[in-house]
Amino acid sequence: MGWIIALIVGGIAGWLASLVMNRDASMGIFWNIVVGCVGSLIGNAIAGPLLGIGGSVQEFSLTGLIIAIVGAVVLLGIVNLIQRGRVR
């Protein structure tokens, strides 16, 4: 059951992050889930040591969703920087 929750929360977090970073038109549902799940790992790596908080995969929490969104925004920001470097 934890994997299903992680995929759903990852999809929502990736979709919201893609809206914030204005990349929604270029991403499908698969990439939203991937970005959200990887963003959740990044967010937990950042929030854990700095703030002493983290989200759980086993149960849904608003804190975990916010951390996943912040991590996904960071990930998309890094992707934007890399892609902008290739274009120039």
N, C-alpha and C positions, 0 to 999 in steps of 0.2 A: 504494500500500500504506500510505502514511503516514496518509491520511485514514481508512482503515478502523481503524487502530490508535488514532487520535485519537477516533473515535466510540466505540469499545469502552471505552477508558480514561475518556473523558468520561462515558459511561453508568455505569460502575462508581463513579467519583468522585461523580457527582451522586446516585446511589442511596445511597452511604455518608454523604454530607453530609445528605441528607434524613432518614436514620435518626438522625444525631447531633442535628439540629435539630428532630426530632419532626414532620416534615412529610411523611412517607412516604405517608400515606393520601390526601393531596390531590394527589399528583404521579403522573403516568404515566411510561412509559418515554421518551416524547419529551421531556418537560420535564426528566427526569433527565439525558438526554444534553445538552440545551441548558445546564442549570445546570452540569454538569460541564465542558463545553467553555469556557463563559464564565468559570467559576471557575478553570480552568487558566490562562487569560489573566490574570486578576486575580492569581492566585498567583505567576505568573512575573514580573508587574510589581512585586509586593511583594518576592519572594525574590531577584530579580536584583540590584537595586541594594543592598539591605540585606545580603544574605548572600553574594552573588557566585555563586549557584548557579541553575540553571534546568533544566527538563525539555526533552527533545527530542521533537518530534512524529514523527520518522523511526524511532525505536526505543523500545521499552518500557523504562522504568526505574522502580525503586521510588521514587526521589527525585521523579521527575516525577509519579507517582501521588499521593504525599503532598502535593506542592505543589498539585496539582489539587484534592485534598480540602479542604485549608486554604482555598484560594481560593473553592471552592464554599460552604463554611461561612460565609465572610465575606459572600458574595453573598446567601445565604439569611438571614443576620442583618440585612442592609440591607433586604431585602424584608419581613422581619418587622416592622422598625421603621416602614417606610412603611405597611404594612397596619394596624398598630396605631394609627397616627395618623389614618387614615381612619375607623376604627370609632368612635373617641371623638368 
